[in-house]
Amino acid sequence: MTLGDFIHCPESNPVSYGRWFQLNQSPRINACSVCYQKHIASTALAGAFKERQCEHGEEITCSFFVPRILAIWRECVQNGTTESLAGYAIYRAAVKNCVGLVLVEPTSIPAVYHLARGEIRNFSICSACFEDYFISNGMFHHFVRSPPGHGALFAPGEKFRCDAATPMIRSAARTYADRDWNAFVGWVSGRCTTPSCLGHNVTVNDNRRAWTMTGVSNLDVCEACYMDNIAFAPPAIRNAWIPAAAQPGRWYCDFSNKVLHAGFRSSVQYQSVDTFKLAVSVLQQVPPCNDDGVANGSWFVLKGDETSDAAFKMCSSCYFCLVVTSNSTEYFTQRQFADGAPHLCDLRVTEKNTQLKEILAHISRAVGTKDIDHFRSFANELATTPTCPRDNWVSGPRRRWYGTANWTACSACYREVIRDSTLARILPLQGQMLPVGMSGWCELYSPRMRRLFAQACVTQNLSSLEAAAEERRQANKLVLEQVQAQAAHEQLRISIYRNAISLQAADAAIGAIADSDYKYGSGELGWHHTSSGAESVALYREADSMGVLDFKVNGLAQWKAVE
C-alpha cells in the first residue's frame, strides 16, 4: 500500500487528500486509488489515466462511485477507447448538480423528472440524479421530463426538493435494476411516507416505529434513520438490527448524537458490528463530550505524546466512536490526568468548536489513508494554537493577531480561513502580539464576516470587510451598555428588597413584645406595629413596580444582524 492510498472509496464525499487517478482527456473524471485498482488497473485502458494528488484546498469526489460512470466505463473497456467517457464528462458538466435535501424554487431547476404512471405520489427528482442513478439501472423509462417551467407539476408557491437526494432512495437506485421496479417502488413509497427524524426533540409515543441492535440496551433509532442508514447496509450490519419493543412514553432517536452516528457510518465501512456495539456501551457509561470539559475521564493521545502538555487529546466517547470503529487504535494510547480538573476534548462535535470541520477532515485523512504523520503534524499545531475567543476580549503571550488596524482575527481563524487565501501575505498584521496590558477580540469567527472575507479575496479589497467590522463593534458596544444598565437596575431592585426585609424583621421583633394598640399604616398598606412595617410594604411595592428592565431590542437586533 502506497502512502496516500485510500482504505475505502470516499464515494460522493468531497475530500482534499489521497492518491487519485485522472482521465487524461478530462479533469472531471477522477478515480480514487481503491476504484482505480478495482475497475481500471487491470484493463488495457489503465494508461489513459495519470496519477495525481489534490491541489491545495481542492476537493474531489470519486467519479467511479456514480453508477452511470461505471456503466460507461464498462462500455469503454469493451470498445478499447475512452472517447465516450470523455464525451459524457463534457455533457454532464452542463447539468446542474443536485442541491440536496433543500427546498428551492422549481424555476431554478432546469429539468424535473416525475413518474409517468404516478406509482409514488408526488415523487420527483432533479436531472442530475436522473442522469447519475436512473439511466444505468434501466429505470429511466418510468420517468417523464416536465415541460418548460414544469407546467402544472407544482402548485403556485410550492417548492421543489429532489427526492433522490434522500440517502435510502439513492441506495435503492444503486441496488435495484428495472426488473426490480416493484421492490424499488415499495421501498421508496415507504420512505416518502415515513415521518422525518425528530432528532433530540423528545418524542411522545405516537406509534412511530423504532429499531434497536441485538445485544445492546437503550439504543433506539427512528424508522427514517433506519431506512437511510441501515436498510441497505451490508448484511453483517443490517442483520444486527431488529424492531424495538413498543416505546412507552417518551424517547428520542440516538442517531441524533452526531458522534454516535459518525461511529456507525465508520463501522459500516469496515463492516464491524462489534466495534460499534463497544462504542455504544462506552458512550452510555462516560460523561458526554461538551464545551465545558470532562473531569476525571479517560483520555487518548497519539503515541509519543503521553507526557506532552500540548498533546491533541480525545475523550472516551469520541475515541471509541471515531477511532475504534475505524480500526485505527494502533496510533493512539490512553492517558490519565491526575489533577481531576475538567479537560477539553479537541475533537468535540459541538457548534462552538469552530475548528471541527478541519479536524474531522484530518481525522478522515488519517484513518482513511493511514497517513498518521500528517495528522501528527496537524494535531501538534492545533494543540498549540489558542482557541478562538470569539467576542470576548483576551490577552496573553500566546495570543497572536492577524488582519489590519481596523479589523483583527485570532490565530485559530487565521489557520482556518486566512492562511491559504490570496490575502494572507498582504495583511499588515502578521501574527503580532499585543503590548502588555492590551487585549483583543476576534472578528472573523462569524459566518457573515467569513463570507465578507471570501468576497474580499475575490476583489482584493478589504474596505467592505473593515466597514462591517466597525459596524459590528458599534453594535457590540450598544449591547454591552444595555447589559450594564440592566445589571445596575437589578442591583437596585435587590437593594430595595433587602431594605424592605430588614424593616419587616424590625416590625416583627417590636410586634412580639409590644402591648400598644396603636398601629402604623393605612388601608392600602395594611396596619403594622411600627412605621418600619408600613415602610417595608411600601418598599416591596416600589421594587415590584420597577419590573425587570425591558431589554432594548434595538441593540439586540443590530447585533444579530451583524453576526
C-alpha positions in Angstrom: 0.0 0.0 0.0 1.4 3.4 -1.1 1.3 6.4 1.3 -1.9 8.2 0.5 -3.9 5.2 -0.8 -7.5 5.1 0.4 -8.7 2.3 2.7 -12.2 2.8 1.3 -13.6 4.8 -1.6 -14.7 8.2 -0.3 -17.8 7.9 -2.5 -19.6 11.1 -3.0 -18.0 12.8 -0.1 -15.6 15.6 -1.3 -12.1 15.1 0.2 -8.8 17.1 -0.2 -6.3 14.3 0.3 -5.2 10.9 -1.0 -4.0 9.4 -4.3 -6.1 9.9 -7.3 -6.1 8.9 -11.0 -7.4 11.3 -13.5 -8.5 10.6 -17.1 -6.0 12.2 -19.4 -8.8 13.5 -21.7 -10.9 15.1 -18.9 -10.0 16.6 -15.5 -13.6 15.9 -14.4 -13.1 12.1 -14.3 -11.2 11.1 -11.2 -10.9 7.6 -9.6 -9.7 7.1 -6.0 -6.9 4.6 -5.5 -9.4 2.0 -4.4 -11.6 2.3 -7.5 -8.6 2.6 -9.7 -7.3 -0.8 -8.5 -10.8 -2.3 -8.6 -12.0 -1.1 -12.1 -9.1 0.3 -14.1 -5.6 -1.0 -13.2 -6.1 -4.5 -14.8 -7.6 -3.2 -18.1 -5.9 -2.2 -21.3 -7.0 1.4 -20.7 -5.1 1.9 -17.5 -2.6 4.1 -19.4 -5.4 6.5 -20.1 -5.2 7.7 -16.5 -2.5 9.7 -14.8 -1.8 9.7 -11.1 -2.3 13.0 -9.3 -2.6 14.5 -5.8 -5.2 17.0 -4.6 -4.1 20.6 -5.2 -4.0 22.7 -2.0 -7.6 23.4 -0.9 -9.1 21.4 -3.8 -11.8 18.9 -3.0 -12.5 15.8 -5.2 -15.3 13.2 -5.3 -14.8 9.8 -6.8 -16.4 9.6 -10.3 -16.4 5.8 -10.2 -18.9 5.7 -7.3 -21.5 7.0 -9.7 -23.5 4.2 -11.5 -23.7 6.0 -14.8 -19.9 6.4 -14.9 -19.3 2.8 -14.2 -21.7 1.7 -16.9 -20.0 3.9 -19.5 -16.6 2.7 -18.3 -17.6 -0.9 -18.9 -18.5 0.1 -22.5 -15.1 1.8 -22.9 -13.3 -1.3 -21.8 -15.3 -3.4 -24.3 -14.6 -0.9 -27.1 -11.0 -0.2 -26.2 -11.4 3.6 -26.1 -12.2 6.2 -23.5 -13.8 8.6 -26.0 -17.4 8.0 -24.8 -16.3 8.7 -21.1 -14.6 11.9 -22.0 -17.6 13.0 -24.1 -20.0 12.2 -21.3 -17.9 14.2 -18.9 -18.4 17.3 -21.1 -22.2 16.6 -21.3 -22.5 16.0 -17.5 -20.7 19.2 -16.7 -23.5 21.2 -18.3 -26.1 19.5 -16.0 -26.6 21.4 -12.7 -25.6 19.2 -9.7 -28.2 18.1 -7.2 -28.6 20.7 -4.4 -29.6 18.0 -1.9 -32.5 18.0 0.5 -33.3 21.7 0.4 -36.4 23.3 -0.8 -35.9 25.5 -3.9 -37.9 27.4 -6.4 -39.0 25.0 -9.2 -37.9 27.5 -11.8 -34.3 27.3 -10.5 -34.1 23.6 -11.6 -33.6 23.2 -15.4 -35.4 19.9 -15.5 -37.5 17.9 -13.2 -38.4 14.2 -13.7 -41.5 12.5 -12.3 -43.1 9.1 -12.6 -45.2 8.7 -15.8 -47.8 6.5 -14.0 -47.6 8.1 -10.6 -46.9 4.9 -8.7 -45.3 7.1 -5.9 -47.3 10.2 -5.1 -45.5 13.5 -5.7 -42.2 11.7 -6.3 -39.9 13.9 -8.4 -36.1 14.1 -9.0 -33.6 16.6 -10.5 -31.9 16.0 -13.8 -28.5 15.3 -12.2 -29.9 12.4 -10.1 -31.8 11.1 -13.2 -28.5 11.1 -15.1 -26.4 9.6 -12.3 -28.7 6.9 -10.9 -31.7 6.1 -13.1 -30.3 5.7 -16.6 -27.8 3.0 -16.0 -30.2 0.8 -13.9 -32.7 0.8 -16.7 -35.5 2.6 -14.8 -35.3 5.8 -16.9 -38.4 4.7 -19.0 -40.6 5.0 -15.9 -39.9 8.8 -15.8 -41.1 11.7 -17.9 -39.4 15.1 -18.1 -41.5 18.1 -17.0 -42.3 20.7 -19.7 -40.5 24.1 -19.6 -41.4 25.9 -16.4 -42.6 22.5 -15.1 -46.2 23.2 -16.1 -48.8 22.1 -13.6 -46.3 19.8 -11.7 -46.1 22.4 -8.9 -48.8 24.4 -7.4 -48.3 28.2 -7.1 -45.8 28.9 -4.3 -44.9 25.2 -4.0 -41.2 24.4 -3.6 -39.2 21.6 -5.1 -36.9 19.1 -3.3 -35.1 16.3 -5.0 -36.4 13.0 -3.5 -33.4 11.1 -4.9 -31.2 13.1 -2.5 -32.7 11.0 0.3 -29.9 8.5 1.3 -32.2 5.5 1.2 -33.7 6.3 -2.1 -30.3 6.8 -3.6 -29.2 3.5 -2.1 -32.3 1.8 -3.6 -31.5 3.2 -7.0 -28.0 1.8 -6.8 -29.2 -1.6 -5.6 -32.2 -2.3 -7.8 -32.5 -2.7 -11.6 -35.5 -2.2 -13.8 -36.6 -5.8 -13.2 -36.9 -4.9 -9.5 -39.1 -2.0 -10.2 -41.9 -3.1 -7.8 -39.5 -3.6 -5.0 -38.0 -0.2 -5.6 -41.5 1.4 -5.6 -42.3 -0.4 -2.3 -39.2 0.9 -0.5 -39.4 4.4 -1.9 -43.2 4.7 -1.1 -42.4 3.6 2.5 -39.6 6.2 2.8 -41.7 9.0 1.4 -44.5 8.4 3.9 -42.2 7.9 6.9 -42.1 10.9 9.4 -38.8 12.7 9.5 -36.4 12.2 12.3 -37.1 14.5 15.2 -33.5 14.3 16.5 -33.1 15.2 20.1 -36.6 16.6 20.3 -38.3 14.2 22.8 -40.9 12.2 21.1 -44.2 11.3 22.7 -45.2 7.8 21.7 -47.3 8.2 18.6 -46.9 4.7 17.1 -43.6 5.6 15.5 -41.6 2.5 14.8 -38.1 2.3 16.3 -35.2 -0.1 15.7 -32.5 -1.4 18.1 -29.4 -3.5 17.9 -29.2 -7.0 19.2 -27.2 -7.3 22.4 -27.3 -3.5 23.1 -29.6 -1.9 25.6 -31.1 1.6 25.5 -30.3 2.2 21.8 -33.3 3.4 19.7 -33.2 4.6 16.1 -36.2 6.0 14.4 -37.7 4.5 11.2 -36.4 7.3 9.0 -32.8 6.9 10.2 -33.1 3.1 9.9 -34.1 3.4 6.3 -31.5 6.0 5.4 -28.5 4.3 7.2 -29.2 0.7 7.9 -31.8 -0.8 5.5 -29.3 -1.0 2.6 -26.1 -1.5 4.6 -24.1 -4.7 4.2 -25.8 -7.8 5.6 -23.3 -8.1 8.5 -24.5 -4.7 9.7 -28.2 -4.8 8.6 -28.9 -8.2 10.2 -27.8 -6.9 13.6 -30.8 -4.6 13.9 -34.3 -5.7 14.9 -37.6 -3.8 15.6 -37.6 -2.3 19.1 -40.3 -3.1 21.5 -43.2 -0.5 21.7 -41.9 2.7 23.2 -43.7 3.6 26.5 -44.0 7.3 26.8 -41.1 9.5 25.5 -37.9 8.7 23.6 -35.6 10.3 21.0 -33.5 9.0 18.1 -30.0 8.1 19.2 -28.6 8.8 15.7 -29.2 12.5 16.6 -26.0 12.1 18.5 -23.5 13.2 15.9 -20.6 11.3 17.3 -22.5 8.1 17.6 -23.9 8.5 14.1 -20.4 9.1 12.7 -19.2 5.9 14.6 -22.0 3.9 12.9 -21.0 5.2 9.4 -17.4 4.2 10.1 -18.5 0.7 11.3 -20.5 0.3 8.0 -17.3 1.0 6.0 -15.4 -1.6 8.0 -18.4 -3.9 8.4 -17.6 -4.2 12.1 -20.7 -4.7 14.3 -18.6 -5.4 17.5 -16.7 -2.1 17.4 -19.9 -0.1 17.1 -21.5 -2.1 20.0 -18.4 -1.3 22.1 -18.7 2.4 21.2 -22.4 2.5 22.2 -21.5 0.8 25.5 -18.8 3.3 26.3 -20.9 6.2 25.3 -23.6 5.2 27.7 -21.2 5.0 30.6 -18.9 8.0 30.3 -19.6 11.8 30.7 -20.8 13.3 27.4 -18.3 15.4 25.4 -19.1 19.1 25.8 -17.7 22.6 25.6 -17.2 22.8 29.4 -14.7 20.0 29.6 -14.8 16.5 31.1 -13.3 15.8 34.6 -11.8 12.5 35.7 -12.3 10.9 32.4 -10.1 8.7 30.3 -8.2 10.4 27.5 -6.4 9.3 24.4 -3.5 10.9 22.7 -1.1 10.0 19.8 1.6 7.6 20.8 4.6 9.6 21.8 2.6 12.4 23.3 1.9 10.7 26.7 3.6 13.5 28.7 3.2 16.5 26.4 1.2 19.4 27.8 0.2 20.4 24.3 -1.0 17.0 23.1 -4.0 16.6 20.9 -6.4 14.7 23.1 -9.8 12.9 22.7 -12.3 11.9 25.3 -13.5 8.3 25.6 -16.8 8.9 23.6 -15.0 10.5 20.6 -12.2 8.0 20.7 -14.4 4.9 20.7 -16.9 6.3 18.2 -14.4 7.7 15.7 -11.1 5.8 16.1 -12.1 2.3 17.4 -14.8 1.9 14.8 -12.3 2.7 12.0 -9.7 0.2 13.2 -7.1 2.9 13.9 -6.3 2.2 17.6 -2.6 1.4 16.9 -1.8 5.1 16.6 -3.2 6.2 20.0 -2.6 5.4 23.6 -4.5 6.1 26.8 -3.5 8.9 29.2 -4.8 9.9 32.6 -4.8 13.4 34.1 -4.1 13.3 37.8 -5.3 16.9 38.5 -9.0 16.0 38.5 -9.8 19.2 36.6 -12.0 19.3 33.6 -10.2 19.0 30.3 -11.5 20.0 26.9 -11.7 17.4 24.1 -10.1 18.7 20.9 -12.5 16.7 18.8 -15.7 17.8 20.5 -18.6 17.8 18.0 -20.3 21.0 19.1 -21.3 24.2 17.4 -18.8 26.2 19.4 -15.9 24.2 18.1 -15.2 26.3 15.0 -12.3 24.1 14.0 -14.4 20.9 13.9 -14.7 20.7 10.1 -10.9 21.0 9.7 -10.2 18.4 12.5 -12.7 15.9 11.0 -11.1 16.3 7.6 -7.7 15.5 9.0 -9.0 12.6 11.1 -10.7 11.2 8.0 -7.4 11.5 6.1 -5.5 9.8 8.9 -7.9 6.8 9.2 -8.8 6.8 5.5 -5.2 6.6 4.2 -3.2 5.6 7.4 -1.2 8.8 6.9 -0.7 9.3 10.6 2.4 11.6 10.3 0.4 14.2 8.5 -2.2 14.1 11.3 0.5 14.3 14.0 1.9 17.5 12.4 -1.6 19.0 12.2 -2.5 17.9 15.8 0.6 19.4 17.3 0.0 22.7 15.5 -3.7 22.7 16.6 -2.9 21.9 20.2 -0.5 24.9 20.5 -3.0 27.3 18.9 -5.3 29.0 21.4 -9.0 28.6 20.8 -10.9 31.4 19.2 -12.1 33.9 21.8 -15.0 35.0 19.6 -16.3 38.3 21.0 -14.5 38.1 24.4 -11.6 40.4 24.9 -8.5 38.5 25.8 -4.7 39.0 26.2 -1.7 36.8 26.8 1.7 35.9 25.5 0.4 33.0 23.3 -2.2 35.2 21.5 -1.2 36.4 18.1 -3.3 38.6 15.8 -3.7 39.0 12.1 -5.5 41.5 9.9 -5.3 45.3 9.7 -5.5 48.2 12.1 -9.3 48.2 11.6 -10.0 44.5 11.8 -8.4 41.6 13.6 -8.5 37.8 13.6 -7.2 35.3 16.1 -4.6 32.6 15.2 -7.2 29.9 15.1 -9.3 31.7 12.5 -6.1 32.6 10.6 -5.4 28.9 10.3 -8.9 28.1 9.2 -9.7 31.0 6.8 -6.8 33.3 6.1 -3.6 31.2 5.7 -4.4 29.7 2.4 -6.2 32.7 0.9 -5.0 35.2 -1.6 -4.9 38.0 1.0 -2.7 36.1 3.5 0.6 37.7 2.6 -0.6 41.3 2.2 -2.2 41.8 5.6 -0.4 44.4 7.7 -0.8 42.3 10.9 1.1 39.0 10.6 1.0 37.3 13.9 1.7 40.3 16.1 1.4 40.1 19.9 -0.3 43.0 21.6 1.6 45.1 24.1 1.3 44.1 27.8 -2.0 45.4 29.2 -3.8 45.5 25.9 -6.4 42.9 24.8 -8.1 42.0 21.5 -11.0 40.1 20.2 -11.6 38.0 17.0 -13.7 39.5 14.2 -13.6 36.5 11.8 -15.5 33.7 13.6 -19.0 34.6 12.5 -20.4 33.3 9.1 -21.1 36.8 7.9 -17.5 38.0 8.4 -16.1 34.9 6.8 -18.3 35.5 3.7 -17.1 39.1 3.5 -13.5 37.9 3.8 -14.1 35.5 0.9 -15.5 38.4 -1.2 -12.5 40.5 -0.3 -10.2 37.7 -1.6 -12.0 37.9 -4.9 -12.0 41.7 -5.2 -8.6 42.1 -3.4 -10.2 44.9 -1.4 -10.7 44.9 2.4 -12.8 48.1 2.6 -16.2 46.4 2.9 -14.8 43.9 5.5 -13.4 46.8 7.6 -16.6 48.7 7.4 -18.5 45.6 8.6 -16.1 45.2 11.4 -16.7 48.8 12.5 -20.5 48.3 12.3 -20.0 45.1 14.4 -18.0 46.9 17.1 -20.6 49.6 17.4 -23.5 47.1 17.7 -21.5 45.1 20.3 -20.8 48.3 22.3 -24.6 49.1 22.3 -25.5 45.6 23.6 -22.8 45.8 26.3 -24.1 49.2 27.5 -27.6 47.7 27.8 -26.3 44.7 29.7 -24.6 47.0 32.1 -27.7 49.1 32.5 -29.8 46.1 33.3 -27.2 44.8 35.8 -27.3 48.2 37.6 -31.1 48.2 37.5 -31.3 44.7 39.0 -28.8 45.6 41.7 -31.0 48.5 42.7 -34.0 46.1 42.9 -32.1 43.7 45.1 -31.0 46.6 47.4 -34.6 47.8 47.8 -35.8 44.2 48.6 -33.1 43.8 51.2 -34.1 47.1 52.9 -37.7 46.0 52.9 -36.8 42.7 54.5 -34.8 44.4 57.3 -37.6 46.8 58.1 -40.1 43.9 58.1 -37.9 42.0 60.5 -37.7 45.0 62.8 -41.5 45.4 62.8 -41.9 41.7 63.6 -39.5 42.0 66.6 -41.3 45.0 68.0 -44.7 43.3 67.5 -43.6 40.3 69.5 -43.1 42.5 72.7 -45.4 45.4 72.1 -48.6 45.9 74.1 -49.8 49.1 72.5 -53.0 49.1 70.5 -51.6 51.9 68.2 -50.9 50.8 64.6 -49.0 52.3 61.7 -50.0 52.3 58.1 -53.2 52.8 56.1 -56.0 50.9 54.4 -53.8 50.4 51.3 -50.6 49.4 53.1 -52.2 47.5 56.0 -51.6 48.0 59.7 -48.3 47.3 61.5 -46.8 47.6 64.9 -44.1 50.1 63.8 -43.6 52.6 61.0 -40.9 50.2 59.7 -43.5 47.6 58.9 -45.6 50.1 56.9 -42.4 51.3 55.1 -41.3 47.7 54.2 -44.6 47.2 52.4 -44.1 50.4 50.5 -40.6 49.4 49.5 -41.7 46.0 48.3 -44.3 47.6 46.1 -41.8 50.1 44.8 -39.4 47.2 43.8 -42.2 45.2 42.2 -43.4 48.2 40.2 -39.9 48.5 38.7 -40.3 45.2 37.0 -37.4 43.6 35.1 -35.9 46.2 32.8 -37.1 45.5 29.2 -34.0 44.8 27.1 -33.8 47.3 24.3 -34.4 45.1 21.3 -32.8 47.7 19.1 -29.3 46.8 20.2 -30.0 43.0 20.1 -31.4 43.3 16.6 -28.3 45.2 15.4 -26.0 42.6 16.9 -28.0 39.7 15.4 -27.8 41.4 12.0 -24.1 41.8 12.0 -23.5 38.3 13.4 
